[in-house]
Amino acid sequence: MKIAFLDIETTRLVADNGLGFILCCSMKIWHEKKIKTVRIDASKDYKKCLYNDTFVVDGIADWLIKEDPEVIVTYNGDFFDIPYINTRRLGANKKPLPPCRYMDHFKTSRYNLKLHSMGLNAMAEHLGVVHHKTRFEPIVWQRAMFGSKPDLDKIVHHCELDIVVLEECHDKVLPVLRKLKGVL
């Protein structure tokens, strides 16, 4: 079964008010080394319009169509990542993401484990995942939002590391999910 991991980094928690847009998205096929990251500053029109994330949302859809995964794994993606991407796509007069099965490990944390926190870091720490998520002050996101390449580089690194952590957590919780629900 072809499984993809996906994570986005955004400027706000809402996608429709003109202030919220996607800075980058990292995606990876299960057990492959290469992480595909689409970043807002790779658009040829980026300097003209720092908040136009159409290049990113098109890149996400293009990669998913090309790779054609049967399942997309996220962390809080059912509530955040996927609706955010679809809101941005529809707002740019694009079709929503292609249909796919989703597996959200936020739900794994909430319904199949009893951790002190439902965040990805808590799951990673408890499972002994070697990689850890990075943490930044809000000013890093603000500077990236206004075109700071060094700050956007930090956010891209953070997003890519989230994919690595998510995949490692997925590998460790998959036996529990298989036993409980007969999935994947």
C-alpha angles and dihedrals in degrees: 000000000000110000126185129196119214136185133167134199117209141181096235140013092245123061105199109059102077093253097073120078139143117264095185145339127211121200133177139177114238113271094359117119101221119091115199113213124185112196130190095233091060090074114104089226096049097109090052094052119016094188100050103112096172089111089057097046090046090049091052093051092043092052093047092049091048095046095037098199119194091216133025115206119206140158108239087346095134090061101030124008101044097041090045092052092046092048091052092045094049091046088056091050092253128133117260119258116293114269115271142150113265130207114196114195091197084073089047089055093046102042106024104034134043105219128160088247134017093224123117091245091059091051092046093048093048093048092048094243109178097217121066132200118256123238128214139183113251089250089073090061091044094052091046089051089057096049107274104153095195090054093045088050088057091050092048090051088049091051093049091048089051088058091052092048092045092052092048091049090047091055091051098046097039094087090055092050093046091052094045101040109008092241128159 
